[in-house]
């Protein structure tokens, strides 16, 4: 009998093809084709093979080079993002300007909120803090809602501090030696409510931006006489809304109330200022106020000091 693969005519070939062996081969081929169309196992096997043998193939070609550069750039970007997030977290957790600056490498900087900076600023000794920025200027731009953030950078042992608005425009800039930013402690005294709730401020309540703008035009000596504790005001949470001046004088001191807008509600920070200095601010806010005896003395002092 001749072999199955050696058919002599078409009829014999068809008879042998419909046999069990031929049908089995056809079904196996059909099953392989359907499984490939459904599961793409040939592509998967080829992919696994290429992945396993990838390390042994030559690393060359434009496509490989582009992939390598993309991978390297992604890793570098991830490292930069991680480093920036770490620096921002450390900056937010800093309890003093010294700690914040010490966390920066030379040539690096960090951005913090105006709220955080004024708290750190108030912990610096007053003799140093006034040399950085005028407290009245800071309170003025805070009341005007123009001050939004602060950028601090470290370069060759010097610290640069930029007061910025929401569009990153520089409102003021200064430099300082990192060793000068020494920490200290500041206190404060709050009461709940609004200025209208206290009769002593009736008729002498002014918008905070107007008050601090007027105060910013006076001499440093007068500013220090009006706000004896700028550290307490700058470390206070929130934004100043209005300022009230008491009508009671005790030992040449007048009580000043600063109404603050805080997340917990409206509170009043109570401070004291020297009567003669507070009167100079009131004259700018209310030009029609009658003159007092020390107005002449104050004018003579200014004429004597000015060249």
Secondary structure as UniProt FT lines:
FT   TURN            4..5
FT   HELIX           10..17
FT   HELIX           20..39
FT   HELIX           41..52
FT   HELIX           54..56
FT   HELIX           62..93
FT   HELIX           97..102
FT   TURN            106..107
FT   STRAND          109..113
FT   HELIX           114..121
FT   TURN            122..123
FT   HELIX           126..132
FT   HELIX           135..143
FT   TURN            144..145
FT   STRAND          149..155
FT   TURN            156..157
FT   STRAND          158..164
FT   TURN            166..167
FT   STRAND          170..177
FT   HELIX           178..180
FT   STRAND          190..192
FT   HELIX           195..197
FT   HELIX           199..201
FT   TURN            202..203
FT   STRAND          205..207
FT   HELIX           208..216
FT   HELIX           220..226
FT   HELIX           230..234
FT   STRAND          239..250
FT   TURN            251..252
FT   STRAND          253..262
FT   TURN            263..264
FT   STRAND          265..274
FT   HELIX           275..285
FT   TURN            287..288
FT   HELIX           293..305
//
